[in-house]
């Protein structure tokens, strides 16, 4: 049996979720427009998911 390489998918999703929530809250606080804040949260969350490779690299040792 060969050891599997961990995927760290949960860690990536947590990073994306945190970034998305912060992006949403900041956009809503500035613009007071729910739809714009929702789009901003999704965009920042996607960027957070991609940028989480740094966190995954650190977690992997």
Steps between C-alpha positions, in 0.01 A plus 500: 500500500643838403445806717267756347601860459260721699292737288431764767166572331334587831776747582464662158122530544541653845741760361263581215203521736681737737617724220156502340328595824742786562458621141123486529491688830737771379312548174166513681632747758629728226224472239189387694398304190438129561547381141830685456624373836404144403695520174798653681489218757500234229788665313709545814419142604622368166819702534537365853465143376774551243723687744458229763780306331735693729312375805492146365874513429561610859271229639670236289832572663 
